[in-house]
Amino acid sequence: MGLLSHIESIRTETPVSEKQGLLHRAESIHGKTIPAAERREPFDFHDFANEIGLRKTAILVPYASRFFMRYAHGFDAETILKSVSTADFWNGTFPGIREWQCVDGTRLEPYYQLFSSDEIHRMQSIYLKSFPLPSDIAARAIMLIADEADVSPETMDPLMEELADCICSDMICFPYNMKLPRFETFASETDPQTLPFTLFFSDAIAESVRNANTDQEAAAILEATVFSEIYVRLCAHIGSPDRCIPDTAMKVKLYLQSQETLDADIILFQCKKTLASVLGKAAQLIRIA
């Protein structure tokens, strides 16, 4: 089967692993358990958002005197890169409120600076909640949920303390520990029916940074967030027996199972089409080898 059929079938797969902690609690709240074959460890914000049923959500974390969308799910690159905001902005618009707050109508306007024009056009409301982090790291983080009809405190609030613990463990060396998804190793390279390709995203991400006028410090923090969103969306279009393996150099290795020759130009075309929703016109700068 060729790549075009692989991608258009939109098959999904997650590697085998044990899952505990926050996502396990999310499962229990929803009264279901994820089969072992669909679990992934360590904690992954995309997994968490999917299991809670959130289409677009983010955690803005503090560093120095600014907040950054360090964790994001469902947002485009421009939004992630424009999310940089000052502590003064949040102290003025959302001063440490610990309850969920729905912002809609004209009250959304001060928050437009955080989003791309495409997101603003679609946005009806956002939900916000502050939650504390240990004082030796930072005062608070802010969870943002967009385009949901309602947010249930009964579902979300029991998870916030452990969510804070996950974030704090990730922030110990912040902003220098830009973690990427971890995966099991496998011997696809030795399979004669596996065709390896590499997708390069550094130019596309750099163009997104320039278009958003993101400064160097913010880019160092947020480029990995953009890459994570790219990777997750790519995985949603390439499933078993094909594999996607992320690389720290902003590239993804594809291992495609096929008995026929695959044209790199077709693969690249499909990937650009799939990822235009994240990268916009910058998707045209994706390269393949």
C-alpha positions in Angstrom: 0.0 0.0 0.0 1.4 3.4 -1.0 1.9 6.4 1.4 -1.1 8.2 -0.1 -3.4 5.4 1.0 -1.6 5.2 4.4 -2.1 8.8 5.2 -5.7 9.2 3.9 -6.8 6.2 6.0 -5.9 8.2 9.1 -4.9 5.3 11.2 -3.6 5.9 14.7 -1.3 4.0 17.0 0.5 4.7 20.3 3.4 2.7 21.6 3.0 0.1 24.3 3.9 1.2 27.9 2.5 1.4 31.4 0.7 4.5 32.4 0.2 5.8 35.9 -0.5 9.0 37.8 -2.3 11.9 36.1 -3.7 10.2 33.1 -4.7 7.2 35.1 -6.8 9.6 37.3 -8.3 11.1 34.2 -9.3 7.7 33.1 -10.9 6.9 36.4 -12.9 10.1 36.4 -14.3 9.2 33.0 -15.0 5.7 34.2 -12.8 3.9 31.7 -9.4 2.4 31.3 -7.2 2.8 28.3 -6.0 -0.6 26.9 -2.3 -1.2 27.6 -1.5 -1.2 23.9 -2.7 2.4 23.7 -0.8 3.8 26.7 2.3 6.0 26.6 4.7 6.9 29.3 6.0 9.4 30.6 3.2 12.0 31.0 2.4 13.6 27.7 0.2 16.7 27.5 -1.4 15.6 24.2 -2.4 12.3 25.7 -3.9 14.1 28.7 -5.9 16.6 26.6 -7.2 13.8 24.4 -8.3 11.7 27.3 -10.1 14.6 29.0 -11.7 15.4 25.6 -10.1 18.8 25.1 -9.6 19.9 21.5 -7.6 23.1 22.2 -5.8 23.7 25.5 -2.5 25.0 26.8 -0.6 25.6 30.0 1.2 28.9 30.2 4.2 28.7 32.5 6.3 31.5 34.0 9.9 32.2 33.3 11.6 35.4 34.4 8.9 38.0 34.1 7.0 36.4 31.2 4.6 33.5 30.5 5.1 31.0 27.7 2.8 28.4 26.2 5.2 25.6 27.1 2.4 23.0 26.8 -0.1 23.2 24.0 -2.5 20.9 22.2 -4.5 21.7 19.1 -3.2 25.3 18.5 -1.3 26.5 15.4 2.4 27.6 15.5 1.5 31.3 15.3 -0.6 31.0 18.4 2.1 29.1 20.3 4.7 31.7 19.3 2.5 34.7 20.0 1.6 33.4 23.5 4.5 35.2 25.1 2.9 37.5 27.6 4.1 39.5 30.6 3.3 38.9 34.2 1.8 42.4 34.3 -0.6 41.4 31.6 -1.9 38.5 33.6 -1.9 40.4 36.8 -4.2 42.9 35.2 -6.5 40.6 33.2 -6.5 37.5 35.4 -5.1 38.3 38.9 -4.5 34.9 40.5 -8.1 33.7 40.3 -8.2 30.1 41.4 -11.7 29.3 40.0 -12.5 28.6 36.4 -13.4 31.7 34.5 -15.2 31.8 31.2 -14.2 34.7 28.9 -16.4 35.5 25.9 -17.8 38.3 23.8 -16.0 41.6 24.0 -14.1 40.4 27.1 -12.0 38.3 24.8 -10.4 41.3 23.1 -7.5 41.7 25.5 -6.6 38.1 25.0 -6.5 38.3 21.2 -2.8 39.2 21.3 -2.1 35.6 22.4 -3.7 34.0 19.3 -3.3 33.8 15.5 -5.9 35.5 13.3 -7.2 32.1 12.3 -7.8 31.1 16.0 -9.4 34.5 16.7 -11.8 34.1 13.8 -13.0 30.7 15.1 -12.9 31.5 18.8 -16.1 31.8 20.8 -14.8 31.7 24.3 -11.9 30.6 26.5 -11.7 29.2 30.0 -8.9 30.2 32.3 -7.7 28.9 35.7 -4.6 29.7 37.8 -3.0 27.0 39.8 0.0 27.1 42.1 3.4 25.8 41.6 6.0 25.3 44.3 7.4 28.7 45.5 11.0 27.7 44.7 10.1 27.4 41.0 7.3 29.9 40.3 4.1 31.4 41.8 1.6 30.0 39.4 0.8 28.6 36.0 -2.3 29.3 33.9 -4.4 26.7 32.1 -6.3 27.9 29.0 -9.0 25.9 27.3 -10.5 27.2 24.0 -13.7 26.5 22.1 -15.4 24.2 24.7 -19.1 24.6 25.4 -18.4 24.1 29.1 -15.6 23.1 31.5 -16.6 20.8 34.4 -14.7 21.7 37.6 -15.6 18.2 38.9 -13.6 16.7 36.0 -10.7 19.2 35.9 -10.0 20.3 39.5 -9.0 16.8 40.9 -6.2 16.7 38.3 -4.7 20.2 38.9 -2.4 19.4 41.8 -0.8 16.4 40.1 -0.7 18.4 36.8 1.3 21.0 38.7 3.7 18.2 39.9 4.3 17.0 36.3 5.0 20.6 35.2 7.4 21.2 38.1 9.5 18.1 37.3 9.7 19.3 33.7 10.8 22.8 34.8 13.7 21.9 37.0 16.1 22.8 34.2 13.7 25.1 32.4 14.1 26.4 29.7 17.0 24.1 28.7 15.2 20.7 28.9 12.9 20.8 25.9 11.8 17.2 26.1 10.6 15.3 23.0 8.4 12.2 23.0 10.2 9.0 24.0 9.6 5.8 22.0 10.7 2.2 22.0 13.5 1.3 19.6 12.7 -1.1 16.8 14.4 -2.7 13.9 12.6 -1.2 11.0 15.8 -0.3 9.3 16.5 -4.0 8.8 13.1 -4.8 7.2 13.6 -5.0 3.4 10.0 -3.7 3.0 10.6 -0.6 5.2 11.3 2.6 3.3 13.1 5.3 5.4 12.6 9.0 4.9 13.5 12.0 6.9 11.4 15.2 7.2 13.2 18.4 8.1 11.2 21.1 9.9 13.9 23.5 11.1 13.4 26.0 8.2 9.6 25.9 8.5 9.7 26.5 12.3 12.3 29.3 11.9 10.1 31.0 9.3 7.2 30.7 11.8 9.3 32.4 14.4 10.2 35.2 12.1 6.6 35.7 11.0 5.5 35.9 14.6 8.3 38.3 15.5 9.3 36.0 18.4 12.4 37.0 20.2 15.4 34.6 20.7 14.7 33.7 24.3 11.0 32.9 23.6 11.9 30.9 20.5 14.3 28.8 22.4 11.5 27.8 24.7 8.6 27.5 22.2 10.2 25.9 19.2 10.0 22.5 20.9 6.3 23.1 21.6 5.7 23.8 17.9 7.6 20.7 17.0 5.6 18.6 19.4 2.3 19.8 17.8 3.7 19.0 14.3 4.8 15.6 15.4 1.4 14.7 17.0 -0.5 15.7 13.9 1.8 13.8 11.7 1.4 10.7 13.8 -2.4 11.0 13.5 -2.0 10.5 9.7 0.6 7.8 9.7 -0.2 4.7 11.7 0.7 1.1 12.1 2.7 -0.5 10.6 4.4 2.8 9.6 6.4 4.7 12.3 7.4 8.3 13.0 10.4 8.9 15.2 11.2 12.4 16.4 14.7 13.8 16.5 16.1 16.6 18.6 17.3 18.5 15.4 13.6 19.3 14.5 13.3 16.4 12.1 11.2 13.3 12.0 12.2 9.9 10.6 9.5 8.0 8.7 9.7 4.3 8.4 7.0 3.2 5.8 6.0 -0.4 5.2 5.5 -0.8 1.4 6.2 -3.3 -1.3 6.2 -0.6 -3.9 8.4 2.4 -4.5 7.2 5.5 -2.9 7.9 8.9 -4.4 9.5 11.4 -2.0 7.7 14.3 -3.7 4.3 12.6 -3.0 5.2 12.1 0.6 6.3 15.7 1.0 3.2 17.0 -0.7 1.0 15.0 1.7 3.0 16.2 4.7 2.8 19.8 3.7 -0.9 19.5 3.2 -1.4 17.8 6.6 0.7 20.3 8.5 -0.5 23.5 6.8 -3.1 23.8 9.6 -0.1 24.1 12.1 2.5 26.0 10.0 0.4 27.9 7.5 2.5 29.0 4.5 5.7 28.0 6.3 4.7 24.4 5.7 6.1 24.9 2.2 9.6 25.0 3.7 9.4 21.4 5.0 12.1 19.3 3.3 12.5 15.6 2.8 15.5 13.2 2.2 
